[in-house]
Amino acid sequence: MIDLSDMIRTLRHELNAAIRDGEGDPLRFELGPVEIETTVAVEREAEAGGKVRFWVVTAETEGRLAGARTQRITLTLHPKVVAEDGTPTRTLISGTTFPGER
């Protein structure tokens, strides 16, 4: 299992890479809402000051969690690229076209 925050951090990294890869490319796509649907397991630490953690269930952990309670959640993220002065800017992404893509 991985932390939900790790999954979102990786998504942020991938979107930033796509933005960089598209610089100078004449064909770009404006970045819009990103919707993620995942299955999570909720774990609460019993000790004092314990916290609640959300774990993203991966293929290799599904069998192990057969008896645990899991929830399917959908997150809709609205990514923004923010300039140093705090102003959001229009964001364009692009990527490599693979054979067979249109």
VENPEHU-V773884 format. One record per backbone hydrogen bond with DSSP energy under -0.5 kcal/mol. CO is the residue of the C=O (numbers start at 1). NH is the residue of the N-H. E is the energy in kcal/mol with one decimal. If there is no record, write none. Layout:
{{CO;NH;E} {CO;NH;E}}
This chain:
{{2;56;-3.6} {3;7;-1.8} {4;8;-2.2} {5;9;-2.3} {6;10;-2.3} {7;11;-2.2} {8;12;-2.5} {9;13;-2.1} {10;14;-2.5} {11;15;-2.5} {12;16;-2.4} {13;17;-2.1} {14;18;-2.2} {15;19;-2.1} {16;20;-2.3} {17;21;-2.7} {18;22;-1.3} {18;94;-1.1} {19;23;-0.5} {20;23;-1.2} {22;25;-2.3} {26;28;-0.6} {29;93;-3.7} {33;35;-0.5} {34;77;-3.4} {36;75;-2.9} {38;73;-2.8} {39;57;-3.1} {40;71;-2.8} {41;55;-2.7} {43;53;-3.0} {47;50;-2.1} {51;45;-2.1} {53;43;-2.5} {53;55;-0.5} {54;4;-2.1} {55;41;-2.4} {56;2;-1.4} {58;61;-1.4} {58;62;-1.0} {59;62;-0.6} {61;65;-1.6} {63;66;-1.2} {65;68;-1.4} {68;70;-0.5} {69;42;-0.7} {71;40;-3.4} {71;73;-0.6} {73;38;-2.4} {75;36;-2.8} {75;77;-0.6} {77;34;-3.0} {77;79;-0.6} {80;82;-0.6} {81;89;-2.8} {83;86;-2.4} {87;83;-3.0} {89;81;-0.7} {91;31;-2.6} {93;29;-3.0} {98;101;-2.3}}
